[in-house]
Amino acid sequence: MVGTSIVSVIILLGILIFVHELGHFLMAKYFNVGVQKFSLGFGRKIVGKKIGETEYLLSLIPLGGYVKLLGEGEGEELTPEEQLRSFSQQSVWKRIAIVTAGPAFNFLLAILIFAMVYMVGVPVLTTAIGNVQDGSAAYRAGIKALDVVQAIDGDKVTRWDRMAEKISASDGKPLVFTVSRTGAPLDITVVPQPMKGKNIFGEEKTSFKVGISPTNNTVIDRLNPVEASWTSIKQTWFITKLTLLSIVKIMEGVLSPRTLGGPILIAQMAGAQVKEGIVPFVLFMALLSINLAVLNLLPIPVLDGGHLMFYMIEAVRGKAVSMKTRERAQQVGFILLVMLMIFVIMMDIDRLNIKMVNDITSIFTK
């Protein structure tokens, strides 16, 4: 289990980091900016090879990577020709494009993964009803278990999630369910009722339901390339919004910071997804790729979002933020990131300890 987790997380992070840095690299090349180093990992070089002007490296610490651009740092002695190709001499909009390309490639990776999965096919629940809750709106209307919903208000429905969306959006207005019972279609009017429940953040929410649950019947949905691409874009946007909302909920105190996961949790989850199969593993990769993109765009110095913040200020005021200000901000940003990393690792260790206690307890209570 440990070996599987380590190998899977190395593959997972390796791909995500490579794609991210490839975005910076290709955009820099597009604008003819010199690229001195392309590294997977930080710290001491394990192996490297120079091809053209760029040295490609595999470094010791696998929790990130970097692309070192010509003229990116202060105090570099450059020839007049190199000055033209240096990062610092590019227009602010070119620098913004180069920095943005990293997170953008992580979003593109997620879209590509989702699209491939949708084209291969995903299992979805049919509209066959498995259970009708006693006393519910559906029960009172006469809907029975094993009925198959064919349409709602004349609109054809074949998938459970689409049917649930229509019920939730009804705002309590009567809906005409066309169901198949013993092969014969039957129209039944149901009035959805408001029901209290909790959303994924544990907040109380009222939504309209009719009191039915699905069977385990699934079918494989396969989309054509155009449908798969559009659905993948929507799915990526949905997860992006959910990630941003989670950050807001943590800041508001609605969501506990203890829900954050670090490298240990990622390794555990990656190992578990690998055991489930290649599709769950690549879907987990897509999810992490979106999270990596969103977190990198946060306006925290040392992250891509921090650089973008300074460049946007420069674009507005027509003058670059002083190096001294940027250096101080990056020091603060680095300290914050180190503190966050320590915190999430502590949460990972805490989860491990709880799991160990539960495992030991289960042995003695059997």
Buried (B, 14 or more C-beta within 10 A) or exposed (E): EEEBBEBBBEBBBBBBBBBBBBBBBBBBEEBEBBBBBBBBBBEEEEEEEEEEEBBBBBBEEBEBBBBBBBBBEEEEEBEEEBEBBBBBBBEBEBBBBBBBBBBBBBBBBBBBBBBBBBBEEBEBBBBBBEEBEEEBBBBBBBBBEBBBBBBBEEEEBBBBEBBBEBBEEBEEEEBEBBBBBEEEEBEBEBBBBEBEEEEEBEEEEEBBBBBBEBBEEBEEBEBEEEBBBBBBBEBBEEBBEBBEBBEEBBEEEEBEEEEBBBBBBBBBBBBBBBEEEEBBBBBBBBBBBBBBBBBBBBBBBBBBBBBBBBBEBBBEEEEBBEEEEBEEBBEBBEEBBEEBEEBBBEBBEEBEEEEEEEEEEEEEEE
